[in-house]
Every structure is written in structure tokens, then in C-alpha cells.
């Protein structure tokens, strides 16, 4: 996974209760801290940009990263075994994973 995907996945591991997509920006500081840890670059402007894009109102970057994470787990583990690790939206609109690492 790339740094943004790892950041997002670690974020959901840290929040097993789940998060609504529109509430992601409320966790900006935590996402930035996780990204700073995962990134191989020390460019603060780049890191800020990545987190701003992830938290943007359009949610395009958020949804595309969720999709890429799902594809990566599925391609390595297969659909059935990847299921607990995939970030999914529940019937109440909360995104979460059942994985506990």
C-alpha cells in the first residue's frame, strides 16, 4: 500500500467504531500524524496536501483509497479471506473494518 492507503487503514484500525465519511475532516490532526509516520518524504507541504485531499468535501480521494485498499487485500487474500480486512460502510453510514491488527 502507498502512504495514503496505509494512513487510512491505520486510522480505521484505530477507530473500530467506524467513522462517517463526512466526519473525516474532524480527525485531520490524527490523519496528518499517521501520514507523517507513513510517508517517506519530509515535505510538510506535500503531507498537508495529501491530508487536505483525503478530507476534502468531494470525498473522491477517500473513496478511491478505500477502493484501492479493497483491491489489494482481495488480490492477495482472495475475496472470502479478505472480507474482515476490507473497509466497508455499514447500514448507518459508518465506514469500518472488522480487522484488529
Backbone as CSV, one residue per row, in Angstrom:
resi,resn,N_x,N_y,N_z,CA_x,CA_y,CA_z,C_x,C_y,C_z
1,UNK,0.838,-1.184,0.000,0.000,0.000,0.000,0.883,1.247,0.000
2,UNK,0.357,2.295,-0.577,1.088,3.564,-0.564,0.846,4.278,0.777
3,UNK,1.574,5.363,1.060,1.439,6.021,2.367,0.014,6.491,2.699
4,UNK,-0.712,6.981,1.717,-2.083,7.424,1.971,-2.976,6.244,2.337
5,UNK,-2.827,5.146,1.631,-3.619,3.944,1.929,-3.267,3.397,3.311
6,UNK,-1.984,3.347,3.625,-1.569,2.863,4.952,-2.100,3.774,6.056
7,UNK,-2.049,5.070,5.817,-2.570,6.034,6.784,-4.054,5.800,7.025
8,UNK,-4.807,5.693,5.963,-6.246,5.494,6.074,-6.569,4.168,6.755
9,UNK,-5.835,3.127,6.399,-6.100,1.826,7.003,-5.780,1.843,8.498
10,UNK,-4.651,2.416,8.870,-4.297,2.514,10.286,-5.326,3.351,11.039
11,UNK,-5.819,4.388,10.404,-6.850,5.222,11.018,-8.085,4.378,11.360
12,UNK,-8.519,3.527,10.453,-9.696,2.700,10.718,-9.406,1.594,11.734
13,UNK,-8.190,1.124,11.797,-7.815,0.178,12.854,-7.921,0.885,14.214
14,UNK,-7.520,2.160,14.247,-7.587,2.941,15.489,-9.014,3.310,15.883
15,UNK,-9.947,3.208,14.941,-11.346,3.593,15.188,-12.286,2.442,14.822
16,UNK,-12.284,1.375,15.606,-13.124,0.211,15.278,-14.620,0.526,15.295
17,UNK,-15.006,1.611,15.964,-16.417,2.008,15.997,-16.874,2.571,14.655
18,UNK,-15.924,2.939,13.821,-16.233,3.461,12.495,-16.320,4.977,12.473
19,UNK,-16.253,5.516,11.273,-16.292,6.960,11.045,-17.145,7.208,9.803
20,UNK,-17.977,8.222,9.871,-18.717,8.651,8.677,-17.761,9.437,7.782
21,UNK,-17.914,9.287,6.486,-17.021,9.959,5.536,-17.015,11.463,5.751
22,UNK,-18.175,12.036,6.019,-18.240,13.486,6.192,-17.591,13.964,7.492
23,UNK,-17.294,13.057,8.405,-16.643,13.425,9.676,-15.127,13.250,9.620
24,UNK,-14.610,12.827,8.500,-13.173,12.566,8.375,-12.338,13.811,8.687
25,UNK,-12.790,14.963,8.245,-12.034,16.207,8.472,-11.894,16.539,9.952
26,UNK,-12.797,16.049,10.777,-12.710,16.284,12.220,-11.502,15.561,12.831
27,UNK,-10.948,14.630,12.093,-9.802,13.838,12.558,-8.528,14.214,11.800
28,UNK,-8.501,15.433,11.296,-7.409,15.905,10.462,-6.056,15.748,11.138
29,UNK,-5.932,16.157,12.381,-4.655,16.101,13.102,-4.148,14.665,13.219
30,UNK,-5.048,13.748,13.557,-4.649,12.346,13.671,-4.215,11.794,12.319
31,UNK,-4.949,12.111,11.273,-4.585,11.652,9.926,-3.229,12.220,9.514
32,UNK,-2.996,13.484,9.811,-1.711,14.098,9.476,-0.571,13.397,10.216
33,UNK,-0.769,13.141,11.489,0.265,12.469,12.297,0.548,11.072,11.734
34,UNK,-0.511,10.329,11.395,-0.327,8.991,10.822,0.391,9.076,9.478
35,UNK,0.000,10.042,8.649,0.635,10.190,7.345,2.112,10.558,7.497
36,UNK,2.419,11.437,8.419,3.811,11.832,8.646,4.649,10.621,9.027
37,UNK,4.065,9.707,9.748,4.760,8.479,10.137,4.934,7.522,8.943
38,UNK,3.932,7.444,8.089,3.940,6.511,6.958,4.700,7.024,5.735
39,UNK,4.803,8.328,5.609,5.408,8.912,4.420,6.928,8.738,4.420
40,UNK,7.476,8.592,3.245,8.933,8.516,3.107,9.528,9.905,2.848
41,UNK,8.665,10.898,2.711,9.101,12.262,2.451,8.953,13.112,3.700
42,UNK,9.791,14.129,3.828,9.696,15.073,4.940,9.130,16.410,4.489
43,UNK,8.532,16.428,3.319,7.979,17.652,2.747,6.618,17.947,3.392
44,UNK,6.602,18.925,4.310,5.373,19.242,5.043,4.260,19.712,4.116
45,UNK,4.612,20.467,3.098,3.598,20.961,2.156,2.933,19.783,1.434
46,UNK,3.721,18.820,1.018,3.183,17.623,0.365,2.277,16.852,1.320
47,UNK,2.710,16.685,2.562,1.908,15.956,3.542,0.589,16.677,3.815
48,UNK,0.641,17.983,3.964,-0.574,18.764,4.178,-1.538,18.601,3.008
49,UNK,-0.991,18.647,1.802,-1.800,18.499,0.602,-2.479,17.131,0.552
50,UNK,-1.749,16.094,0.893,-2.314,14.732,0.880,-3.488,14.610,1.849
51,UNK,-3.337,15.149,3.042,-4.398,15.051,4.045,-5.568,15.954,3.671
52,UNK,-5.294,17.129,3.138,-6.380,18.002,2.686,-7.199,17.324,1.592
53,UNK,-6.534,16.672,0.660,-7.246,15.955,-0.403,-8.067,14.801,0.160
54,UNK,-7.504,14.078,1.105,-8.202,12.956,1.721,-9.460,13.422,2.449
55,UNK,-9.398,14.583,3.070,-10.511,15.112,3.865,-11.420,16.060,3.079
56,UNK,-11.180,16.243,1.795,-11.962,17.213,1.024,-13.444,16.839,1.000
57,UNK,-14.270,17.830,0.778,-15.724,17.620,0.772,-16.171,16.665,-0.322
58,UNK,-15.465,16.609,-1.429,-15.883,15.745,-2.537,-15.717,14.262,-2.202
59,UNK,-14.792,13.936,-1.313,-14.519,12.560,-0.873,-14.005,11.650,-1.994
60,UNK,-13.636,12.202,-3.133,-13.130,11.392,-4.243,-11.867,10.643,-3.840
61,UNK,-10.935,11.332,-3.187,-9.676,10.702,-2.767,-9.955,9.650,-1.695
62,UNK,-10.852,9.953,-0.778,-11.230,8.992,0.266,-11.784,7.710,-0.369
63,UNK,-12.782,7.847,-1.231,-13.413,6.674,-1.844,-12.441,5.886,-2.719
64,UNK,-11.586,6.583,-3.457,-10.648,5.862,-4.325,-9.613,5.103,-3.495
65,UNK,-9.205,5.651,-2.361,-8.268,4.933,-1.494,-8.928,3.723,-0.843
66,UNK,-10.178,3.854,-0.425,-10.918,2.715,0.128,-10.988,1.604,-0.920
67,UNK,-11.279,1.978,-2.147,-11.373,1.001,-3.234,-10.027,0.323,-3.512
68,UNK,-8.954,1.095,-3.531,-7.630,0.509,-3.781,-7.211,-0.435,-2.657
69,UNK,-7.528,-0.074,-1.420,-7.222,-0.950,-0.282,-7.968,-2.270,-0.444
70,UNK,-9.240,-2.188,-0.801,-10.045,-3.399,-1.006,-9.431,-4.276,-2.100
71,UNK,-9.062,-3.674,-3.203,-8.466,-4.435,-4.319,-7.167,-5.119,-3.900
72,UNK,-6.360,-4.443,-3.125,-5.081,-5.020,-2.710,-5.268,-6.196,-1.770
73,UNK,-6.162,-6.065,-0.792,-6.427,-7.194,0.104,-7.040,-8.363,-0.666
74,UNK,-7.981,-8.069,-1.543,-8.660,-9.119,-2.300,-7.696,-9.843,-3.233
75,UNK,-6.808,-9.106,-3.871,-5.886,-9.755,-4.808,-4.881,-10.653,-4.090
76,UNK,-4.526,-10.312,-2.864,-3.558,-11.110,-2.108,-4.228,-12.264,-1.372
77,UNK,-5.370,-11.993,-0.740,-6.001,-12.994,0.123,-7.179,-13.736,-0.511
78,UNK,-7.733,-13.179,-1.561,-8.959,-13.726,-2.119,-10.156,-13.066,-1.437
79,UNK,-11.302,-13.110,-2.096,-12.482,-12.396,-1.616,-12.919,-12.821,-0.221
80,UNK,-13.019,-14.110,0.012,-13.537,-14.598,1.295,-12.603,-14.247,2.455
81,UNK,-11.325,-14.513,2.298,-10.384,-14.250,3.390,-10.100,-12.765,3.589
82,UNK,-10.275,-11.974,2.550,-10.034,-10.533,2.660,-11.187,-9.805,3.342
83,UNK,-12.336,-10.407,3.374,-13.547,-9.742,3.874,-13.387,-9.029,5.218
84,UNK,-12.790,-9.639,6.246,-12.680,-8.921,7.519,-11.753,-7.700,7.479
85,UNK,-10.874,-7.635,6.494,-9.886,-6.558,6.413,-10.344,-5.374,5.564
86,UNK,-11.432,-5.558,4.855,-11.909,-4.528,3.938,-12.701,-3.477,4.708
87,UNK,-12.477,-2.226,4.368,-13.222,-1.124,4.969,-14.551,-1.026,4.242
88,UNK,-15.633,-1.163,4.997,-16.973,-1.155,4.416,-17.848,-0.151,5.145
89,UNK,-18.870,0.318,4.440,-19.854,1.205,5.053,-21.001,0.358,5.593
90,UNK,-21.362,0.573,6.858,-22.473,-0.173,7.430,-23.801,0.525,7.113
91,UNK,-24.888,-0.042,7.562,-26.211,0.499,7.223,-26.481,1.862,7.859
92,UNK,-25.655,2.276,8.797,-25.799,3.581,9.439,-24.862,4.630,8.839
93,UNK,-24.084,4.226,7.828,-23.192,5.161,7.145,-21.798,5.261,7.725
94,UNK,-21.455,4.364,8.644,-20.116,4.360,9.242,-19.193,3.428,8.463
95,UNK,-18.029,3.948,8.105,-17.010,3.125,7.463,-16.169,2.495,8.550
96,UNK,-15.923,1.193,8.416,-15.104,0.497,9.413,-14.611,-0.811,8.836
97,UNK,-13.645,-1.363,9.531,-13.132,-2.678,9.196,-13.301,-3.561,10.430
98,UNK,-13.442,-4.849,10.205,-13.552,-5.770,11.323,-12.184,-6.246,11.787
99,UNK,-11.152,-5.866,11.077,-9.799,-6.318,11.401,-9.295,-5.679,12.689
100,UNK,-8.548,-6.431,13.420,-7.841,-5.901,14.582,-6.408,-6.369,14.459
101,UNK,-5.529,-5.455,14.204,-4.119,-5.818,13.988,-3.306,-5.506,15.223
